[in-house]
């Protein structure tokens, strides 16, 4: 019973979604962060995004921070907000066979609760 209640509360928690224009061309990425409110008003502290490298059979490797947006805003219940996103991939980024690159996004709320989103990058040379 407690598990069902916890799952329901998580389902109604605020969410973040990074929507990317695909595919990535010339190592330039554009998109939008979409923030969705939960079942009650929540104060947002910051929005963070990092570039991660994933190689099968290895732990994910942090490459670099992409952006950190400090904010002091409230997401209303069932509210919606969005922020533009632009990023230039580093030139020294080697595109290995079998390696995947992801953008890991975190929405950090006032009580240090975090909401996550992961987006895999499809890079065309």
C-alpha positions as CSV (number, residue, x, y, z in Angstrom):
1,X,0.0,0.0,0.0
2,X,2.8,2.4,0.9
3,X,4.6,1.6,-2.4
4,X,1.5,2.5,-4.4
5,X,1.1,5.8,-2.5
6,X,4.8,6.6,-3.0
7,X,4.5,5.8,-6.8
8,X,1.4,7.9,-7.1
9,X,3.2,10.9,-5.4
10,X,6.2,10.5,-7.7
11,X,3.9,10.4,-10.7
12,X,2.4,13.7,-9.6
13,X,5.8,15.3,-8.9
14,X,7.2,18.0,-11.1
15,X,9.0,16.8,-14.3
16,X,11.6,18.1,-16.6
17,X,12.0,17.1,-20.3
18,X,14.7,18.3,-22.6
19,X,13.3,18.2,-26.2
20,X,16.0,18.3,-28.8
21,X,16.0,19.0,-32.5
22,X,17.5,15.9,-34.1
23,X,19.9,15.0,-35.6
24,X,22.8,17.0,-34.3
25,X,24.5,18.8,-37.1
26,X,27.9,20.5,-37.0
27,X,28.1,19.6,-33.3
28,X,25.5,22.3,-32.5
29,X,22.5,21.3,-30.4
30,X,19.2,23.2,-30.0
31,X,16.1,22.4,-28.1
32,X,13.9,23.4,-25.2
33,X,13.7,22.5,-21.5
34,X,10.0,21.8,-20.6
35,X,9.0,22.0,-17.0
36,X,5.7,20.4,-15.8
37,X,4.2,21.2,-12.5
38,X,3.1,18.4,-10.1
39,X,0.1,18.1,-7.8
40,X,1.2,21.1,-5.7
41,X,3.2,24.3,-6.2
42,X,6.9,23.7,-6.0
43,X,9.8,26.2,-5.8
44,X,12.6,25.5,-8.2
45,X,16.2,26.2,-7.2
46,X,18.1,25.3,-10.4
47,X,18.1,23.4,-13.7
48,X,21.3,21.5,-14.5
49,X,22.4,19.7,-17.6
50,X,25.6,17.6,-18.1
51,X,27.2,15.8,-21.0
52,X,27.8,12.1,-20.2
53,X,29.6,9.4,-22.2
54,X,28.3,5.8,-22.0
55,X,30.4,2.9,-23.2
56,X,28.8,-0.6,-22.8
57,X,30.4,-2.5,-19.9
58,X,31.7,0.6,-18.2
59,X,30.4,3.2,-15.8
60,X,29.0,6.4,-17.3
61,X,31.7,9.1,-17.7
62,X,31.1,12.7,-16.9
63,X,32.4,14.9,-19.8
64,X,31.5,18.4,-18.9
65,X,28.7,20.6,-17.5
66,X,26.5,21.9,-20.3
67,X,24.4,24.5,-18.4
68,X,23.2,25.5,-14.9
69,X,20.3,27.8,-14.7
70,X,19.9,29.3,-11.2
71,X,16.3,30.3,-10.6
72,X,13.9,31.2,-7.9
73,X,10.5,30.5,-9.4
74,X,7.5,28.5,-8.5
75,X,5.9,25.9,-10.7
76,X,2.2,26.0,-10.1
77,X,0.1,22.8,-9.8
78,X,-0.2,21.3,-13.3
79,X,1.7,24.4,-14.6
80,X,4.0,24.5,-17.6
81,X,7.1,26.5,-18.4
82,X,9.9,26.3,-21.0
83,X,13.4,27.6,-21.5
84,X,15.4,27.6,-24.7
85,X,18.5,25.3,-24.9
86,X,21.6,25.7,-27.1
87,X,24.9,23.9,-26.8
88,X,28.0,23.4,-29.0
89,X,29.7,20.0,-28.5
90,X,33.4,20.2,-27.7
91,X,35.8,19.8,-30.6
92,X,37.9,17.3,-28.7
93,X,34.9,15.0,-28.3
94,X,35.8,11.8,-30.0
95,X,33.0,9.8,-31.5
96,X,34.0,6.3,-30.8
97,X,32.3,3.1,-32.1
98,X,30.0,1.8,-29.5
99,X,30.1,4.9,-27.3
100,X,26.9,6.9,-26.8
101,X,26.6,10.5,-25.6
102,X,23.7,11.6,-23.4
103,X,22.5,14.9,-21.9
104,X,21.5,14.3,-18.3
105,X,19.1,17.0,-17.0
106,X,18.2,17.6,-13.4
107,X,15.5,19.9,-12.0
108,X,16.4,20.7,-8.4
109,X,13.6,21.8,-6.1
110,X,13.7,23.8,-3.0
111,X,13.8,20.8,-0.6
112,X,16.7,19.4,-2.7
113,X,14.4,16.9,-4.4
114,X,15.6,16.1,-7.9
115,X,13.8,15.2,-11.1
116,X,15.8,13.6,-13.9
117,X,15.7,13.4,-17.7
118,X,18.2,11.6,-20.1
119,X,18.4,12.3,-23.8
120,X,20.7,10.3,-26.1
121,X,22.5,12.3,-28.8
122,X,22.5,11.2,-32.4
123,X,25.6,12.8,-33.9
124,X,26.0,12.9,-37.7
125,X,29.4,13.7,-39.1
